[in-house]
Amino acid sequence: MAAKLSRELGFLIIGGVEGGDLVRRKRHSDDHRHWIGLNLDELPDLEEIEEITENVRDNGGLTIAPHPNARNGFRDYDRLRFDAVESVNGTRREQPIVGKGIATVGGTDTHAKYMLGHTWTDVYDSDGSVENILENVRKRNCVARGSPIPVWVIARFYFAVAERYLLHEPCELVQSWGRQLRKFC
């Protein structure tokens, strides 16, 4: 998918996964702090964040701590040995995060193609290969850029989600509400 989008849009896109919710669903727990792994061939079947970051790195990937100040982010990203922290996030209107000795990157936090392009990471001294770009990020030879996604674009996304659940997947909506209610009962 990333290679196809790269060809269509004319710039490099590196595939990855935001993995926190996947662990939560597997364990049916409330612990779902997010992490990002770039350049992964498969999702690590691990639950502890220290094991996940090590596994991603050992397999040629890069780990990013997304939205560290949110309830589902890792505030101790430097201690947990992430390669980078999301300094600018497309869906959050907070001040940029300081890297505490690790690279800072821009994250889109998009869930639809039309949300792309508002935040990004400039990587310097790269030959354009995925491996070289990831290495330059590890070396902090990059800078986060961009601004939050406009509210009307985010609203468009949530209207599409509401339409999908209400018109096409109402059973999934009811099941999701049930899971949320069980947290409080």
N, C-alpha and C positions, 0 to 999 in steps of 0.2 A: 504494500500500500504506500509506504513512504517513498519508494523508488518511483512509483507511478505518479504520485503527486509532484515529486521533484521534476519529472519530465514535463508534466502539464503546466506547472507554474513557473518553471525556468529558474528555480533556485533549490539548493540542497535542503532536504528535509530528512532528519534522522529519526528513525522509528524508535518507539519506546512505550513504556507502560507506567501508569500511575497505579501502584499496587496496594494501597492500604485497605480499600473497600473489599478487595478480593480475599484478603486474610480474614476480615471481619465476617464475611458471608460464610466462609468455610468453617469457622469456629462458632458462628452464631453468637458473637460477643459484641460488646459496645466499644472495644478497643479497635479503632480504625484510623489510626494516624497514617497519613499518606506519605509515600516515598515514590520517587520516579527513578526508573532505570532506563537509560538510553542504550541503543544498539544491542538489544537483547534478541536472541533467537527463540528463547522460551522463558516463561515466567518461573522464577525460582520457587520450588515447593518448600519454602521455609517460612517460619513465623517470626523469629526474633530479628529485629532490625539490624543488629550487628552481623548476624549470619548473612542476611540479605545483601547488605552493602559489600561485604567481602566476596560473596558469590558473584555479584554483578561485576565487580572489578576483576576478579579472577577470570571471567569469561569475556573480557575485552569491553565491558560496558562502563558507563559513567553513572554515578548516583547523585541525585539532586534531592534536597529537602525542600519540597514545595510549601508555600504559604506557612512559614514557620510560626507566625504569630496567631494563626487561627487555631481553634480548638482541636482540629484534626492534623496539626502540623507538629514537627519536632523542634522545640525551642533550643534543645541542646545538640543541634546538628553538628557543631564543631567537635564535640566530645564523641559523637557516634560515628565519626570518620566519613561523613558524606564528602563527595568530591566537590560539590557546589551547593549553594543555597539560592533559592529563588528570591531575588532582590526586588524585582518588579513583577507584579502579577496582573494579568489583564482584567480579572473580575474583582479585584480588591482595590479600594481607594485609600491605601495607607502609605505612609512614608516608606521609601526604599529601605531595605534591610541592609545592615552592615555585615560583611562576610566573616568576621572573626578569624582571619587567616586562611579562609578558603575562597574559591572563586564565587562571584556573584553572577547570576544569569537572569534573563527575562523569561518568564513563563506566560503562555497565552491563557492557560486554564480553559481552553475552548472545548466545546462539545458539538460543534457544527462547523463546517468549512467556512461559512460566511462570517465566523467570529475571528478568523485568522488575520494576522497582519498588524495588530495593534501593539504587540510587544514582541521583542526578539532579543537575541544576543549577538553582538558583533564580536567575532573572533579574529585576532590579528596573527600575522605571520603564518598563515595556513596555506598548504598546497591544495586545499579543497577536498581532500579525502576525509572520509568519516573518522578514521583512526587518528589522523593528524589534528583534526578539529577537536576531538575529545582530549587528546594530549595537551593541546594549547589551553583548553578550559582547565584541565587539572593544574597547569602551570600558572593559572590566573592571568592568562594573556587574552582577556576578554572583558567586555563591559555590557551590562544590562541596559536595554534601551526601550523606549516606548511609553505608552500611557494606557490607562484603563479603557476597556471596551466601552463604547457609548451605551448608555442605559437602554436606548431604543433597540439596539442589537441584542442585548441580553433579554429584554422583554420578548422579542421575537422568538428567541429560543424557548423560553418558558411557556409561551403560548403554544408552540409546536409540541412540547412535552405534554401539556395538559390535553391537547387534542388527541395525541396518540393514546394516552391512558383512558380518557373518557370515551372515545369513539372506537378504538381498536383493541385495547387491552384492559378492559374494566376489571377483569379478575385479578390481574397483576396489581392493579391499584388497590383493590381491597386487601390482597395479601400483604402488600407493603404497609398499609395502615395497620393491619393486625400485628406485624412485626414491631412497628413503632409503639403501639399501645402496650405490648408485652413488656417493653422497657420500663413503663411507668407503673405497672400493676404488681 
